[in-house]
Amino acid sequence: MEKSAFLYALCGSQRKASTNRRLLEALRDNAPAGVLIEICELIGELPIFNADREGENTPAVVEEFAAKIRASDGIIIACPEYAQGLPGGLKNALDWLVSRDEAPFKPAMIAHASHRGDFALAQLAEVLKTMSFDLVGEAFLRISLLGRSEDAQASVLADSVENGLLVSALVKFCDAIHCDGR
Ligand SMILES: Cc1cc2nc3c(=O)[nH]c(=O)nc-3n(C[C@H](O)[C@H](O)[C@H](O)COP(=O)(O)O)c2cc1C
């Protein structure tokens, strides 16, 4: 992996102590040289999707969000499962992109911070494919932080850096982006 990449990371949990956010932060902080990861801070600011507010009526914060997606070489999503489904805030953010042109062919990687949540993972994959994101399945990263103290989470993440699990998922994602010439 030689080229640079800008990856935009979406966290489906708004909690300050979110384990999915911790996982995205670990990816950001251990990214290979040339790979810049920015964690999206806009998901909680987006209004509820309304088709009447598309086109020239699009809220500025939605345009800001979409511009980041457009500028990225790929997105990383980490989200919890809520009631055997996707968190509403994340689904809302994705809904704003459905009728626009940022999503199609944009590479996407899923990271997941729990040993549970397979319903949400399956739904997320389905939604991303339906929106024509290019889901890079081989880059899927699952590191369970659920139910662990902050210290234990940090230790699990440090182990994942040490044994190469975390970085190899990123490298697979970046290789897929570049090898396909996108
Ligand atoms: C409203 C709500 C609903 C949840 N529903 C489920 C569920 O259906 N299945 C599950 O495995 N966990 C469920 N959980 C647990 C979360 O998925 C789990 O705590 C997750 O790791 C939290 O992610 P975070 O640390 O990034 O916030 C739920 C949690 C909340 C707050």
PDBQT file of the ligand as one rigid body, heavy atoms in Angstrom, charges set to zero:
ROOT
HETATM    1  C1  LIG A 201     -31.502   1.375  22.899  1.00  0.00    +0.000 C 
HETATM    2  C2  LIG A 201     -30.559   0.194  22.888  1.00  0.00    +0.000 A 
HETATM    3  C3  LIG A 201     -30.934  -0.969  22.243  1.00  0.00    +0.000 A 
HETATM    4  C4  LIG A 201     -30.047  -2.058  22.185  1.00  0.00    +0.000 A 
HETATM    5  N1  LIG A 201     -30.425  -3.183  21.513  1.00  0.00    +0.000 NA
HETATM    6  C5  LIG A 201     -29.533  -4.192  21.375  1.00  0.00    +0.000 A 
HETATM    7  C6  LIG A 201     -29.843  -5.335  20.583  1.00  0.00    +0.000 A 
HETATM    8  O1  LIG A 201     -30.917  -5.456  20.014  1.00  0.00    +0.000 OA
HETATM    9  N2  LIG A 201     -28.899  -6.304  20.460  1.00  0.00    +0.000 N 
HETATM   10  C7  LIG A 201     -27.673  -6.196  21.066  1.00  0.00    +0.000 A 
HETATM   11  O2  LIG A 201     -26.842  -7.092  20.895  1.00  0.00    +0.000 OA
HETATM   12  N3  LIG A 201     -27.360  -5.126  21.807  1.00  0.00    +0.000 NA
HETATM   13  C8  LIG A 201     -28.257  -4.134  21.972  1.00  0.00    +0.000 A 
HETATM   14  N4  LIG A 201     -27.919  -3.029  22.707  1.00  0.00    +0.000 N 
HETATM   15  C9  LIG A 201     -26.588  -2.947  23.295  1.00  0.00    +0.000 C 
HETATM   16  C10 LIG A 201     -25.640  -2.163  22.389  1.00  0.00    +0.000 C 
HETATM   17  O3  LIG A 201     -25.665  -2.616  21.068  1.00  0.00    +0.000 OA
HETATM   18  C11 LIG A 201     -24.233  -2.310  22.916  1.00  0.00    +0.000 C 
HETATM   19  O4  LIG A 201     -24.212  -1.813  24.224  1.00  0.00    +0.000 OA
HETATM   20  C12 LIG A 201     -23.232  -1.590  22.072  1.00  0.00    +0.000 C 
HETATM   21  O5  LIG A 201     -21.984  -2.143  22.290  1.00  0.00    +0.000 OA
HETATM   22  C13 LIG A 201     -23.160  -0.123  22.401  1.00  0.00    +0.000 C 
HETATM   23  O6  LIG A 201     -22.258   0.491  21.476  1.00  0.00    +0.000 OA
HETATM   24  P1  LIG A 201     -21.486   1.819  21.889  1.00  0.00    +0.000 P 
HETATM   25  O7  LIG A 201     -20.588   1.438  23.037  1.00  0.00    +0.000 OA
HETATM   26  O8  LIG A 201     -20.705   2.197  20.668  1.00  0.00    +0.000 OA
HETATM   27  O9  LIG A 201     -22.494   2.845  22.295  1.00  0.00    +0.000 OA
HETATM   28  C14 LIG A 201     -28.787  -1.967  22.803  1.00  0.00    +0.000 A 
HETATM   29  C15 LIG A 201     -28.439  -0.774  23.466  1.00  0.00    +0.000 A 
HETATM   30  C16 LIG A 201     -29.304   0.283  23.505  1.00  0.00    +0.000 A 
HETATM   31  C17 LIG A 201     -28.879   1.561  24.197  1.00  0.00    +0.000 C 
ENDROOT
TORSDOF 0
